[in-house]
Amino acid sequence: MCRLVVLWAAASVPAEPIPDHVKRGQFEVSGIVKTGDDERERGTRRAAPLRIDGSRGDWDEIEELRLADVLTEDAFEDHFIDDIIVADIGEGTDGWEFPGASYLVELR
């Protein structure tokens, strides 16, 4: 399971809505990304990072849990994948997986 540490740190601060620039942001994910039989390292000289348009996602669940101060790192990760990444780029043939140990997520 991937750890979206950088983004998690920003989302884990409770009691305030997620800023619009985050919800509308363009995210670049570097690390091992898998969909179907295609598994590869993204964000290297040979492969561009996985680019995600945050404005296509549904931030409601993440924001609800955050405002209630019950957003865990695992819940954030699950919702970010299902509600933000999948909303932008689709399910893929067999869904999206992030089997690596660590990832870099940059907000552009």
C-alpha positions as CSV (number, residue, x, y, z in Angstrom):
1,M,0.0,0.0,0.0
2,C,1.4,3.4,-0.9
3,R,2.1,6.2,1.5
4,L,1.1,9.5,0.2
5,V,3.1,11.2,3.0
6,V,3.4,14.7,1.6
7,L,-0.2,15.1,0.8
8,W,-1.3,13.3,3.9
9,A,0.6,15.8,6.1
10,A,-1.4,18.7,4.5
11,A,-4.7,16.9,4.7
12,S,-4.3,15.7,8.3
13,V,-4.5,19.1,9.8
14,P,-8.1,19.1,11.2
15,A,-10.8,21.8,11.6
16,E,-10.3,23.6,8.3
17,P,-11.7,22.9,4.8
18,I,-9.2,21.6,2.3
19,P,-7.9,24.7,0.4
20,D,-9.3,25.2,-3.1
21,H,-5.8,25.3,-4.6
22,V,-5.3,21.7,-3.3
23,K,-8.7,20.5,-4.7
24,R,-8.0,22.1,-8.0
25,G,-4.4,21.1,-8.1
26,Q,-2.4,19.1,-10.5
27,F,-0.6,16.2,-8.7
28,E,2.4,14.3,-9.9
29,V,3.0,10.8,-8.3
30,S,6.4,9.3,-8.5
31,G,6.9,5.6,-7.6
32,I,5.8,2.2,-8.7
33,V,2.4,2.3,-10.3
34,K,0.4,-0.7,-11.5
35,T,-2.7,-1.1,-13.6
36,G,-3.5,-4.6,-14.9
37,D,-0.3,-6.2,-16.0
38,D,1.5,-2.9,-16.5
39,E,3.7,-2.2,-13.5
40,R,6.5,0.4,-13.7
41,E,8.4,3.1,-11.9
42,R,7.1,6.5,-12.6
43,G,8.8,9.9,-12.2
44,T,12.2,8.8,-13.6
45,R,14.3,9.9,-16.5
46,R,12.6,7.1,-18.5
47,A,9.0,7.5,-17.4
48,A,7.0,10.6,-16.5
49,P,5.2,10.8,-13.2
50,L,1.6,9.8,-13.0
51,R,-0.3,13.1,-13.4
52,I,-3.6,13.6,-11.6
53,D,-6.0,16.4,-12.1
54,G,-7.4,17.0,-8.6
55,S,-10.3,19.1,-9.9
56,R,-11.9,16.0,-11.4
57,G,-12.0,14.3,-8.0
58,D,-14.6,14.2,-5.3
59,W,-13.0,15.6,-2.1
60,D,-16.2,15.4,0.0
61,E,-15.4,12.2,2.0
62,I,-11.8,13.3,2.7
63,E,-13.0,16.7,3.8
64,E,-15.8,15.3,5.9
65,L,-13.5,13.0,7.8
66,R,-10.9,15.7,8.1
67,L,-13.4,18.2,9.6
68,A,-14.6,15.5,12.0
69,D,-10.9,14.9,13.0
70,V,-11.2,11.2,12.2
71,L,-9.2,11.1,9.0
72,T,-6.5,8.4,9.3
73,E,-3.6,8.0,7.0
74,D,-5.1,4.7,5.6
75,A,-8.5,6.3,5.0
76,F,-6.9,9.2,3.3
77,E,-4.9,6.9,1.1
78,D,-7.9,4.9,0.1
79,H,-10.1,7.9,-0.6
80,F,-7.3,9.7,-2.5
81,I,-6.9,6.6,-4.8
82,D,-10.7,5.9,-5.2
83,D,-12.1,9.5,-5.2
84,I,-9.3,11.5,-6.8
85,I,-7.0,9.3,-8.9
86,V,-9.7,7.0,-10.3
87,A,-12.1,9.9,-10.8
88,D,-9.4,11.5,-13.1
89,I,-7.9,8.6,-15.0
90,G,-10.4,5.8,-14.7
91,E,-10.4,2.3,-13.3
92,G,-8.0,0.9,-15.8
93,T,-8.3,-2.7,-16.9
94,D,-7.8,-4.2,-13.4
95,G,-7.9,-1.0,-11.2
96,W,-5.0,1.1,-10.0
97,E,-2.4,-0.2,-7.5
98,F,0.5,1.4,-5.8
99,P,2.6,-1.6,-4.6
100,G,5.8,0.3,-3.8
101,A,7.1,1.2,-0.3
102,S,7.2,5.0,-0.8
103,Y,6.0,7.6,-3.1
104,L,6.5,11.3,-3.8
105,V,3.3,13.3,-4.5
106,E,3.9,16.8,-5.6
107,L,1.2,19.5,-5.9
108,R,1.8,21.6,-9.0
